[in-house]
Amino acid sequence: MIPGGPRNQRQMEQMMRRLGMTSETVPDVEEVIVRTRTKEHVFRAPEVTVLTIQGVRTYQIVGEPVVQNRSAAGSASAPAAAPSRAGPPEEDIRLVMEQANVSREEAVEALFRANGEPAEAIMQILARGR
């Protein structure tokens, strides 16, 4: 809500300029993909606006995403990175330990065999009769 009541578009643009803000629409956007470690959020034909405030650019995406698992996405251009030799994330280790009822060492080993995928590691442990 803007103090002082509603304003017209011209007043909004003037106020933004005084505050050092600019806004521009990115034309002809076909697709935006937001990748997390386990999911992809795919926006088809979204509206994308770039807001610049004091030199910091912020992208606003408006649209309805299709959310899918990374493994189901089949993205050959950006394959999921293999876990580093430093080890899998602690939360994944704990998840495998709890769900498969195994020791920490077994959980870490299973995560390495499953390329860092906790669900796959759990399934492999349970499949071998553990």
N, C-alpha and C positions, 0 to 999 in steps of 0.2 A: 504494500500500500504506500502511496506517495503522499507525504505530508502536504496539506494545503488543498486537497481535493483532486479531482481528475484534471488531466492536462491533455492538450491536443498533441499530435505527432510532432509538430514544429517545436513546441515548447520542450518536449522530451528530448529532441535532438540538440537543442540549445543547452539544456541542462547537462546532458552527457558531455558535450564539448567542453563546457566550463569545468567539469570534473576530470577531464583528460581521458574520456572514454570514447571509443569508436566501435561501431558494430557493422559487420558486413556479412552478407549471405554468400555462401559458396554455391555457385551455379552448377547444374547438371551432375549432382552427386548420384551415382548409381548404387553404391553399397558402402556400408561402414561395418567393420568387424571389430568387436572388442573381445580380446582373448584373455581368459584367466588361465590358471594352471589346469583346470579341469573342464571348463565350459567355453563356448563361443556364443556371443550375442551378435547375431547378424541382422543388421538393419537394411532392408531393401528400399531404395528410393527415399531416403530420409531427407528432412530439411536440416541443413547444417548452417549454423551461424557462428562467426568468429567475433568474440567480444574482446577488445584490447583495453586494458585498464593499466595505466602507468607502465606500459611496455610489456605487460604480462598478457599473453594470448590464451583465452579460454574458448574451447569448442563446445557448442551446445548442439546436441543431436536430438531431433524430434522425429519420432516414428515408433512403430511397434516391432520389437525384435523377435526373431526366432531364436530360442535358446536351445542349444544342443551340446552334448558331451563332446569334448575334444577328440576322443578316439572315434566317435561316430562322424565327426566333421570331415574326415578324410582329407585334410589339408596337406597336400604334398609340398606346397610352397613354404610352410612353416611347421615342420614336424616337431612334436613335443621333445624337449631336450631330455637326454638321459640324465639320471641323477648324478650329481658330482661324486667324486670319490670321498668327499668330506662326509658323505652319508645322506640318507634321506631325511626329510624334515621330521622333527620330534613328534609332531602330531600324527604323522602317518605311521611312525613306529608304534606309538601307543595304540592307535586304532587297530593295527594288525595284531598286536599283542592281545588286546581285549577281545576282538571278534574271533580270532583263531585259537585263543587260549594257549599261546606259546611264549617262550622266553624272548627277551630282547634280542639276543643274538640270532635266534631263528627268524624273528620278524625282520631284522635288517637284511639277513641273507635272502629271505623271500622277496623283499622289496627290490633288491639288486637284480634277482632273477626275473622279476616282473617289470623291469625298466622303470621302477619308481611308482607303479600304479598300485595303490593299496587294495583295491577291489580284486585285482588280478592276483596279487600276492595271497590274499585270504582264500580265494578260490583254489589256488594251487595247493596250499597247505591242507585245506579241507578235502580236496580230491585225493590226496595221497594217504588218507585215512587217519589223519591226526586228530 
